[in-house]
Amino acid sequence: MSFPMSFLYHPAFQSLVLPPLLAGLGVLLLRASAGPRWAPLGAALGLLAALAVLPGFDWPASARAQKLPWIVLAGTALAAGCLWRTTESSRAARWWPWGGAVLAWAAACFWLAGAAAGPLQQGMALVGGAAALALLLLIPPIGPLSARGVPVSAGLTLASLALAGLAGTGGSLLLAQLALMLAAVVAVPGLWAWWRPSSGLVVSPAALLPLGLAWLVIATSLLMAGPGAAPKEAAPEDPYYTPRWK
């Protein structure tokens, strides 16, 4: 395989180069076509495009990593509905995304665990996820920087990097790569809103909805996998078990 094609399949390119490029392109296109209010949702579209490359939109999705793109897709559709139904300054602009995210997370919990998890485990996962989503989506802004969503975007970026470190040291390199992809994508609208406040871009709770769901799915998959379970969680073309960049 030639060097350019080999580089396209390399985990470093798929994790740290392709996702932010696609997210930036998504933000640009939505800002030009729908305005600055919709622009941050382009980050979720960029993540979906990156997930189409790895692990791909496979169906039926048997491994937990294969279910991530479908859950992010559902979260993005919910986010678009929230943006369409609410105004930026209304209370519903925070409560609707949180309510939709909790419902999506409840369905995702059942899909991820299936019959293997008991009611207590399912309930704990649901409550923990709802609390994490509340921290991400419901905290009111304090100050102009917070009003643009910069701190919460930075917090989710750091949380995704921490999750990547935990996954990498915990034996699941595929989940570590997915967490790095998420971190690279989340950073794009946050940096945009911070660097160019005149653009009017605000990282709204609706824009963070699918990204928060992605973080919860990766974290839950890591907890369910446990030490040494990475091969079972690998996608059919997991680059760490069938490398194509050599």
N, C-alpha and C positions, 0 to 999 in steps of 0.2 A: 504494500500500500504506500502511495506517495506521501511525502511529508505534509502537504496541505490537507489532504483528506484524513490522514492520521491525526493531525492536530484537532480537526473538527470533532473527533470522537474522544479526545482526551478529557478526563474529568475536570481538569483545571479550566479548560475552555467552556465546558458545559456548565460549570458551577459559577465561575467568577467573571466571564466575559459575555457569553451569550445572554444570560438572564437580564443583566442591567441594560444591555443594548436593546433587547426586545421591550423591556419596561419603558425605557426612555422613548422608544418609537411609539409605543402605545399612548404614553402621556402626550406626546406631540400631536398625534393624529386626533385624539379626543379633544384636546384643547382647541385645535383648529376647526373641528367639525361640530362640537357640542358646547364649547366654552370651558372656562377654567373650573367651574364647579364639577364637571364630569371628568376633567383631565386626570386626577389621581387614580381613577378606576383603570386607567391604562396600565398601571403597574400589575394589577391582577390579570389583565389580558396578556401582558408580557410573560407573567409566570405560567399561564396556561400554555402559551406557545413554547416556552422552555420545557414544560412537563410533557408536551407532545413529543419532544425529542427523547427525553429520559424522565420517567420510565415508559412513557407512551400511553395512549388511550386504548388500552387492551380491554376486551370484553369477551367472556366474563372475567372480572378482576378477582383473582384468587388471593394473591399476596396483598398484605396491607399497603405496601408501597404502591401497588398498582391501583389502589382505591383512592389515593391522594388526588390525582388529576380530576376524577369525577366529583369528589367532594368540593374541590376548589371551583370547578365549573358551576356546581349548584350554588355555592356561596357568591360567585360573581353575578349570577342571575338574580339572586336575592338582593344583592347590593344595588344592582341597576333598578330593581323595583323600588327600593327605598329612596333612591335619588329621584326617581320619577314622581313618587307620591308625597314627598316632603319638601319643605323649604329649608334653606341652610340655617336660618335663625330660630326655627321652631324647636320645641322640646322633643317632638316626634323624630327629629333628625338624629337624636341619640337613642331614643327608646325603641324605635322601629328596627334599626339595625341590630340592637342587642337582642330583642325578642326573636327576630328572624335567625340570628346566629345561634341562639340557644336551641331553637327547634331543629335547625340543621345539625347541630352538634348532638342532639338526642338521637336523631336518625343515624348519624355517623357512628356514634358509640355502639349502637346495636349492630351495625354492619361490620365494624372493625372486630368486635369481640364475638358476635354470633352467640351460639348456644354455649360456648366455652366459659363465658363469664356468668356468674350468678347475679341475682337481683341486687345484692349489696354492692358488688363490684361495679355493676352498671350505674347504680345510684351515686356512688362515690365519684365515678368518672364524670357523670353528668353535672353534679354539684360543683366539682372542682373546675370543670370547663366553663360553667356559667359564671363562676366567680372570676376566673381569669379574663373572660370576655367582658365582664363588668369593669374590671380595671382598665381594659383597653378602650372600651367604647363609651362608658358612662361618666367618666371623670370630667367635670366641667373645666374649660380652659381658664387659666390665670395669666393674664398679660398677653401682649400682642403675639409673641413667639408661640405661646401655647395655643392661641386662637387659630394659628395656621397649622396646628397639628404636628409641629416639628418635634417636641419632646417625646410624644407618644410614638412617633415613627422611629425616633432614635432608640427608644426603649425596646421596641419590638425587634429592631435590627440587632441590638446587643443580645437580647434573649435568644434570637435565632443563631447567632454566633456561639453562644454558650451551649445551645443544644447541639450544634455541630461538633463542638469539642467533646461533649459527653458521648455522643454517638460514635465518634471516631475512637475514643479510648474504651468504649464499651463493646466494641467488636462489630458494629454495623456501619461499614463504610458507605453503603448505599444511602442509609438514612442521614449520615453526616453530609454527603453530597447534596441531598435534597434540602437539608437545613441551610447549607451555604447558598444554594440557589435562592431560597426564601430571603435570607439576609441581604443578598445583593439586590433583589427586587425591591424590598421594603425601603432600602436606603434611597432609591431614586426619587420618589415624590417628596420625601422628607428633605433631602438635600436641595431639591428644586425650590421648595417653599422657603427654605432658609436662605439660599443664595440669591434668589430673585423674588423678593416679596412684591415687587411691582407687577409681577405676572398675575397676581390675584389667585394663585393656586393655594388651596386649603386641603390638607389631608383630612378628610371628613371621616366620621365613624363608619359610614357606608363603604368608603373606599378601603378601610381597614378590615371590614368584615371577612372577606375571603382569605386575607392574609393571616388573620388571627385563627381562622379555622385550620389553615394549613399548618400553623405552628402546633396547634393542639393535636392534629392527626399524627404529625411526626413524633411529638413527645409521647403520645399514647402508644404508637407503634414501637418505639424504643423500649418503653416499660414492659410491653407485652412480649417483645422478642426475648429479652433477657440475654445473659452472656452466652456467646457462642452460637446465637441463632441467626446470624446474618445470612448464611447460605439459604435457609428456608425462606427468608424474606426477600430474596433477590428477585428482580424481574427476570423474564426469560432471557434478556440480553444484558444482564448486569455487567458493566464493564470491569468489575473487580473479579469476576469469575470467568468471563469470556472476553478478555481484553481485546479491543480492536485498534488500539493506538500504537501497538508495537510495530 
